Amino acid sequence: MARYEVNPDAVELIRSKIAARQYVLDSDWGGSQPDAEAENAFLERHGWDAYAAWHLGLTVGANDGTKARYAFVVGDFRRVHRSGLIACVYRASEWRHKAVERAAHDLLQDLDERAGIS
């Protein structure tokens, strides 16, 4: 099974998006999550650093500048999705990636607080 470490650039980006209220509270993550075509278009326009910053997990041992390196996307490359953070918490906990799970959980709490969800 792959191992992941937390991507500090993603944590920083997601926190800034939450602070700027650039988030979606209600979405179907399955329909909102970027597909391969959206990923490729974003990569072409913005490059690997911007692409990486939307992924909370970095695959240990995978090369930078490859899609295999980045995991646990939580937004649509414009806004953070609450459902994306929930999916990340769930998947990371299911696969026992505690550091990523905790990072996603903390970001979810930040988003909920900012949005007035108690």
C-alpha positions, 0 to 999 in steps of 0.5 A: 500500500502506498504511504503518504505524507502531508503536503504543507503547500496544500494545507497553506493553500486550503487555509487561505481559500477558507479564509477568503471564503472560497469554498462550497458547502454543499456539493456532490463530491463525485460530480465536483471532483476534477476528472482527468480532463480537468486535471490536464487542463489545469496543469497546462495552464498553471503547472505542477506547483499549482496542481500539487497545492490542491492535494493534501497527500504526497505519495512517498517515493513517487517523483515530483511532476507526476500525477502519482505523486499527488493524492487527496484532492479537496477542491475543484482547482478554484474552490475548496469543497466541504464534501472533498474534505469529508471524503479526504478524512474518510479515505485517509482514515479508511486507509490508515493515513493518520497524518493526512486524515488529521490535516483534512479533519483540521481543515474541515473544522476550520471551514465549518467554523468560518461558515458558522457550522456548529 
